Amino acid sequence: MKTRYISPLLLCALPTALHADFSYTETTQITGGAVIGMMKAVGVFSKQARQATEPIVSTVTIKGNREVRSNSLHTEIVDLDKETITTIDHQKKQYTTMTFQQMKQQIQDAMNRAKEQKQTEANGSQPDADMSFDVKVRNTGVTKDIEGINASEAILSLAMNATDKKSGQTGSLALTNDMWMAPEVPGYNEVRDFQRRFAEKMGEVFSGSINPAMLASQPGAGKAMADMVKEMSKLKGLPVQQVMRMGTTVDGTPLPAASEAPLPQVKSAEMPSAGQVAKDSAASAITSSLGLGGFGGFGKKKKAAEAAPAENADKANAPTWAVLVESTTQMAGFSQAPVEPSKFDIPAGYKQMEPKTANQ
């Protein structure tokens, strides 16, 4: 669900009108990055791990004040009139219903905990790195045909930079989104209007790429969000295809978009740590402050014996960026045909469960 909160940033007020039905399909697949090697290793023993790299086809449907996003694993129903979000697990045959107020409270609690943790860390010791944020949108002028639609390329780059106070070296946790923008699709204004009304009901605007609690704990995050709004105003049209990468870079090197550089072949299941990329505590400071230290060893410092060979390596051949995960999303099947109300029903026999709290 988080991946949808970036779009309200682009929305402005629209005149009140009767709402028509609209639907489309969205196919998402993990297409590269170091995480592929890890999944291949455990996939021999785990069906779930093997399925993680398979494409997920979701159908998104808008009908009045309701939206349903459904695939073979999960369905999510947002009802603006009831102010509820219902999440259905088709594997467990269970569903939960959470009110907008409950969701806002969970997010607020998470933000408060992040601030408290940050304050505790600040009281214990001085931070080892200075943090900064960088957001940019580039319209490249390149075009290509996607499902019969002439789309133009726009690249969103976002980096959270950390500069080590002792060494002066800089490492970044970076994200790029290579978006292929199509001219306006007839009927898609129903999606934008629904998202605007949803954002107004929630009273918050969130970034789909970055956890709001994580941003709230970082100095300069407010300016980063303002910069994102400004930069994303440069986007025109509808992103019918997106290739998103998340990874690490060193000394201000940008994380290249999919159209700018192919990914290196993954030869092993070992997840490269930020220390291998930034070769300094700057990147470790990023992952520590963002709470990523336990993700597959990402951000962990090497032992002295392990770090020694890296220190003697030829710096000229050292990589300046690494991609942890790359995913591709494509939209298709746009339709203004009437939608059956039954698409918003809970499947028969499914058991209702209480939604999990932030502490669970």
Sequence and secondary structure as in RCSB ss.txt:
>XXXX:A:sequence
MKTRYISPLLLCALPTALHADFSYTETTQITGGAVIGMMKAVGVFSKQARQATEPIVSTVTIKGNREVRSNSLHT
EIVDLDKETITTIDHQKKQYTTMTFQQMKQQIQDAMNRAKEQKQTEANGSQPDADMSFDVKVRNTGVTKDIEGIN
ASEAILSLAMNATDKKSGQTGSLALTNDMWMAPEVPGYNEVRDFQRRFAEKMGEVFSGSINPAMLASQPGAGKAM
ADMVKEMSKLKGLPVQQVMRMGTTVDGTPLPAASEAPLPQVKSAEMPSAGQVAKDSAASAITSSLGLGGFGGFGK
KKKAAEAAPAENADKANAPTWAVLVESTTQMAGFSQAPVEPSKFDIPAGYKQMEPKTANQ
>XXXX:A:secstr
 GGGTTGGGG           EEEEEEEEEEESHHHHHHHHHHTT HHHHHTTS EEEEEEEETTEEEEE SSEE
EEEETTTTEEEEEETTTTEEEEEEHHHHHHHHHHHHHHHHHHHHHHHHHS  SEEEEEEEEEEEEEEEEEETTEE
EEEEEEEEEEEEEETTT  EEEEEEEEEEEEES  TTTHHHHHHHHHHHHHHT    SSS HHHHHTSTTHHHHH
HHHHHHHTT  SEEEEEEEEEEEEETT     TTT       SS    HHHHH SHHHHHHHHHTT TTSTTTT 
   HHHHHHHHTS GGGS SEEEEEEEEEEEEEEE S   GGGGS  TT EEE    TT 
